[in-house]
Amino acid sequence: MQMVGATPEIGHFVVKERFGHDIELHGMGSNLSLQGLDIDTPGDLLAGERYVWLEFSPDASEDRVTALAEITERHSRGVHLKFKHLFPDHKRKLAIMLDEDSAI
């Protein structure tokens, strides 16, 4: 599930996942890019879900990024999510964290 354009310098980080009626999970995120990320939440725990709200800070700072993401791949070891909506200021924060000037 390695993403093209993912930044390997950012390791694993905690991702809060919200979906359904007030259901919240915490998983480990990886392979982060401006397009999406991988989370180690088993795909069967998100059965029936297509979209998930995410909140995370890959650099362990207080600056959190909130995004709406679509589940594009499901595996027993995790899911791949593609960002569908990032607020402009959160997209800038993420671009800075990833050191990608093209998104600013």
Steps between C-alpha positions, in 0.01 A plus 500: 500500500794739450372831364669684218633828633488391864760654728706228671646740762165511679460169679193355662261733678166474681188569295157553653230359271133605533217344305144376530305618801769628736735204449864586561811286449869575539745344257856546387547699181783462249593577138363853529479723192281791391278243328435271797647247742488144630356406840548169679131472595383163364268545203226287657464751787400759239265266315216689338681833528617697198609828660684567826584827678864499608694709748877466533832674553781307332775716652371463861430873526182665621414588137235244408374429150134411445397333176213313343639189333361226278595138562650383170659168606420257781732231633511289813802707609351844429339742259618753245319835507490775240435853622169634366497826695769695684425847633738746327688586821535130585627428149765770549598350838528156343706635208736667747528180706577309181720781370302511175475855370285402203181483709526845657 
